[in-house]
């Protein structure tokens, strides 16, 4: 799964990496992004890429209660094309969620040791995401979820699931392919090879969503 991540890159880095030609409203580096918060995301509006904020925790457009979003921070890529909540989103509401690391808690540790996980070269990347618009009784929310997959060999000792991380070429294919059949998107996701990762232990300070500063990423010594 993916339940916390970081985004420390500045506006220039993000614009260059994702090919954006518009200002990005970045308040500050994020050391502990958590579900329920607004997260930077990138969509394609049919003409160009657009960056904005979505609330992390998908509320399907048909849902009666917005609280369902707290249960839908992740979507299993293996079955998303079969699920009512995600099927039509795979066709036309795909998004990129920029990040430069994510956290996972070692499942084999009695104290659930948190680890910060990055690409080997520590570059900025994107999670494959889905988004939707929910509107009811005068309330309107734009929300998202992060797609996950079975863990690769590196991640298996830590957790049995991992987020889908897209390379630069895959980012463009994910966003710009236009409307597709859910089954075709499923096949695309199933062919992706996981990126090479590295990890190190961090303090339990990161466990609290109230903590969002450099201490979260400090190596545990």
C-alpha positions as CSV (number, residue, x, y, z in Angstrom):
1,X,0.0,0.0,0.0
2,X,1.0,3.7,0.1
3,X,-0.2,5.7,3.1
4,X,2.4,8.4,3.5
5,X,4.9,10.1,1.2
6,X,7.1,13.2,0.7
7,X,7.3,16.0,-1.9
8,X,10.4,18.1,-1.3
9,X,11.0,19.3,-4.8
10,X,10.5,23.0,-5.6
11,X,8.3,24.5,-8.3
12,X,11.0,24.6,-11.0
13,X,11.9,21.0,-10.5
14,X,8.3,19.9,-10.7
15,X,7.6,22.0,-13.8
16,X,10.7,20.6,-15.6
17,X,10.0,17.0,-14.7
18,X,6.4,17.0,-15.7
19,X,6.5,19.5,-18.6
20,X,4.3,22.1,-17.1
21,X,4.0,25.6,-18.5
22,X,1.9,27.1,-15.7
23,X,2.7,28.4,-12.2
24,X,2.4,25.8,-9.4
25,X,1.0,26.8,-6.1
26,X,3.5,25.2,-3.7
27,X,3.3,26.4,-0.1
28,X,6.3,24.5,1.4
29,X,8.1,21.2,1.2
30,X,6.0,18.3,2.4
31,X,7.8,15.7,4.6
32,X,4.8,13.7,5.7
33,X,1.9,13.8,3.2
34,X,-1.1,11.9,4.6
35,X,-4.5,10.6,3.5
36,X,-7.3,13.2,3.8
37,X,-5.0,16.0,2.9
38,X,-4.9,18.0,-0.4
39,X,-2.1,16.7,-2.6
40,X,-0.5,18.1,-5.8
41,X,-1.7,16.2,-8.8
42,X,-1.4,16.5,-12.6
43,X,-4.1,15.7,-15.1
44,X,-4.5,16.1,-18.9
45,X,-7.5,18.2,-19.9
46,X,-7.4,17.1,-23.5
47,X,-5.1,19.9,-24.6
48,X,-2.4,20.1,-22.0
49,X,-1.2,19.1,-18.6
50,X,-2.6,20.9,-15.6
51,X,-1.4,20.9,-12.0
52,X,-3.7,21.4,-9.1
53,X,-4.8,19.9,-5.8
54,X,-6.9,16.8,-5.1
55,X,-7.9,15.4,-1.7
56,X,-6.2,12.1,-1.1
57,X,-8.9,9.5,-0.5
58,X,-11.2,8.8,-3.5
59,X,-14.9,9.6,-3.2
60,X,-16.7,8.0,-6.2
61,X,-19.1,10.4,-8.0
62,X,-22.0,8.0,-7.1
63,X,-21.2,7.7,-3.4
64,X,-23.8,8.9,-0.9
65,X,-21.3,9.5,2.0
66,X,-18.0,11.3,1.5
67,X,-16.5,9.4,4.4
68,X,-15.9,6.5,2.0
69,X,-12.8,8.4,0.9
70,X,-10.9,7.4,4.1
71,X,-11.2,3.8,2.9
72,X,-10.1,4.5,-0.6
73,X,-6.6,6.0,-0.5
74,X,-5.3,3.1,-2.6
75,X,-6.6,1.0,-5.5
76,X,-5.4,-2.4,-6.4
77,X,-4.2,-2.2,-10.0
78,X,-4.8,-5.9,-10.6
79,X,-8.6,-5.6,-10.1
80,X,-9.3,-1.9,-10.7
81,X,-10.7,-2.5,-14.2
82,X,-13.4,-4.7,-12.6
83,X,-14.5,-2.5,-9.8
84,X,-17.3,0.1,-10.1
85,X,-15.4,2.6,-8.1
86,X,-12.4,2.6,-10.4
87,X,-13.4,1.1,-13.8
88,X,-14.6,4.3,-15.5
89,X,-11.8,6.3,-13.9
90,X,-9.2,4.1,-15.7
91,X,-10.8,5.1,-18.9
92,X,-10.6,8.9,-18.6
93,X,-9.7,10.1,-15.2
94,X,-6.0,9.2,-14.7
95,X,-3.6,11.5,-12.9
96,X,0.0,11.8,-11.8
97,X,0.8,12.4,-8.1
98,X,4.4,13.8,-7.8
99,X,6.6,12.5,-5.0
100,X,10.2,11.9,-4.1
101,X,9.8,9.2,-1.6
102,X,7.2,7.2,0.4
103,X,7.1,5.6,3.8
104,X,6.3,2.0,4.7
105,X,6.3,0.3,8.0
106,X,8.2,-3.0,8.1
107,X,5.6,-5.7,8.6
108,X,8.1,-8.1,10.2
109,X,9.2,-5.7,12.9
110,X,7.4,-5.9,16.2
111,X,7.5,-2.2,16.6
112,X,6.6,-1.6,12.9
113,X,9.8,0.2,12.0
114,X,9.1,3.1,9.5
115,X,11.3,3.3,6.4
116,X,11.7,6.0,3.9
117,X,11.8,4.6,0.3
118,X,13.3,6.4,-2.7
119,X,14.4,5.7,-6.2
120,X,18.0,4.6,-6.4
121,X,19.0,7.9,-8.0
122,X,16.7,9.9,-5.6
123,X,15.0,11.7,-8.4
124,X,11.5,13.1,-8.5
125,X,8.8,10.6,-9.7
126,X,5.1,10.2,-9.9
127,X,2.6,7.7,-8.6
128,X,-0.1,6.4,-11.0
129,X,-3.4,7.8,-9.7
130,X,-7.1,8.1,-10.4
131,X,-9.3,11.0,-9.6
132,X,-13.0,11.8,-9.5
133,X,-15.4,14.7,-8.8
134,X,-18.1,14.2,-6.1
135,X,-20.9,16.7,-5.7
136,X,-23.9,16.5,-3.3
137,X,-26.0,18.9,-1.3
138,X,-24.0,21.9,-2.3
139,X,-20.7,20.2,-1.5
140,X,-18.1,19.5,-4.1
141,X,-14.8,17.5,-3.7
142,X,-12.1,16.5,-6.2
143,X,-10.4,13.5,-4.8
144,X,-7.8,10.9,-5.8
145,X,-6.4,7.5,-5.1
146,X,-3.0,5.9,-5.7
147,X,-2.7,2.6,-7.6
148,X,-0.8,-0.2,-6.0
149,X,0.7,-3.6,-7.1
150,X,2.3,-6.7,-5.6
151,X,5.6,-5.8,-4.0
152,X,8.8,-6.5,-6.0
153,X,11.8,-8.4,-4.6
154,X,13.1,-5.3,-2.8
155,X,9.8,-4.4,-1.1
156,X,8.7,-7.9,-0.2
157,X,10.6,-8.0,3.1
158,X,9.0,-4.7,4.1
159,X,5.4,-5.0,2.8
160,X,3.5,-7.2,0.3
161,X,2.2,-4.2,-1.6
162,X,3.8,-1.1,-3.2
163,X,2.6,2.0,-5.1
164,X,2.9,2.0,-8.9
165,X,5.8,4.4,-9.8
166,X,5.9,5.7,-13.4
167,X,9.0,6.5,-15.4
168,X,9.1,9.8,-17.4
169,X,8.0,7.9,-20.6
170,X,5.3,6.1,-18.7
171,X,4.0,9.3,-17.2
172,X,3.2,10.7,-20.7
173,X,1.6,7.5,-21.8
174,X,-0.5,7.4,-18.6
175,X,-1.8,10.9,-19.0
176,X,-2.0,11.6,-22.7
177,X,-3.4,8.5,-24.2
178,X,-7.0,9.8,-24.1
179,X,-10.0,7.7,-23.3
180,X,-9.3,4.0,-23.2
181,X,-11.0,0.8,-22.4
182,X,-10.4,-0.2,-18.7
183,X,-9.0,-3.6,-19.9
184,X,-6.4,-1.9,-22.1
185,X,-5.2,0.3,-19.2
186,X,-5.1,-2.8,-17.0
187,X,-2.8,-4.5,-19.6
188,X,-0.6,-1.4,-19.7
189,X,-0.2,-1.4,-15.9
190,X,0.5,-5.1,-15.8
191,X,3.5,-4.6,-18.2
192,X,5.3,-2.0,-16.0
193,X,8.5,-3.0,-14.4
194,X,9.1,-1.6,-10.9
195,X,11.8,1.0,-10.5
196,X,15.0,0.3,-8.5
197,X,14.5,1.4,-5.0
198,X,16.5,2.1,-1.8
199,X,15.4,2.5,1.8
200,X,16.5,3.6,5.2
201,X,15.0,3.6,8.7
202,X,13.5,6.7,10.1
203,X,12.2,7.6,13.6
204,X,8.7,6.9,14.8
205,X,8.3,10.6,14.7
206,X,6.8,10.2,11.2
207,X,4.0,8.1,12.6
208,X,2.0,11.2,13.6
209,X,0.5,13.1,10.7
210,X,0.9,16.3,12.8
211,X,4.7,16.0,12.2
212,X,5.7,17.5,8.8
213,X,9.3,18.7,9.0
214,X,12.9,17.5,8.3
215,X,12.9,15.3,11.3
216,X,10.6,12.9,9.4
217,X,13.3,12.0,6.9
218,X,16.3,12.0,9.2
219,X,18.1,8.7,9.1
220,X,17.7,6.7,12.3
221,X,21.1,6.1,13.9
